[in-house]
Amino acid sequence: MTRLAAIAILAGALLLGCDGDPPPAPTTSTPAAAAPLVEPRPEGVTVTPTAEEHGHVAVVAAVEAVDVAPAFDGKLIAVNARPGDRVTAGQVLAELDPQPLREELALATAALRAAKAGARQARVDVKDAQRQVKSEKRAVAEGVSPKRQYEEALYTLDRAKAAAAGASASVSEAEARLDRAKNRLADTAVRAPFAGTVAMRLRDRGADTGPGAPVVRLLGQGGLRIRFAVLPEDARNFAPGTAVLVAVDGTQGELRATVRQVSPELDAPTRMIFVEAELEVGDAALQPGLPARVRLAR
């Protein structure tokens, strides 16, 4: 594997952070064509550069970034966002086919009507059983009816009350199913969770989508951060609050940043520790995804 390929793999891991399937273990070297962050070695002296001399492989990432996906599986009938579009919180980015959900709603509505009818009948049965208990109790007291019939009337009342309780539970269940169907129908509109810019359109009209198949990637307006990886033995040098210098490909000079987060555990596939730093001053030329290098500020 060339050093350029290794850096590309690690940059992908940095963009994903600890989510998803991480790539194979990378190296921390940088492309030979990249400008070094240190003075060149004297002629005739061959020394293997360290990560600190050439900088740790890094990538520019958005503070707020999310792949927007629907809450359930469905087929897209419209995608209303294109890369570069600025969107507001709650704006509809895509729409799912609502027909299956309308059918689900119709079935849930019919089930609720049936459950309510059953509950009404159960209440009538309870009242009839209560009247029968009173009648048999009076008949027993007057000596015109055996006690056994009174006991059977009590038993019938208990069964009617149990049936009424079951019918009431069925109504509650049907109401919950109807609410769920209404919410799912409303959720066929896939909305932006926050204001930002569409970075990528991942699926088009007619495609199947779902919770694991996002439609667009959305970047928020919370600024940019630097995400990089260091060897475990170097992690102690990058505690939160540590000042670092960042050289972003395609930009002039170095930017200052401050370490804000350090992963508490080793990333098993890459055998490295992920670190995030916050830029002290923004740069209009910076875009999420740009490769960079990070070194300690001396």
Summary of the structure (lengths in Angstrom):
residues: 298
radius of gyration: 33.3
end to end distance: 32.6
largest distance: 124.6
contacts: 904
relative contact order: 0.21
helix: 37%
strand: 26%
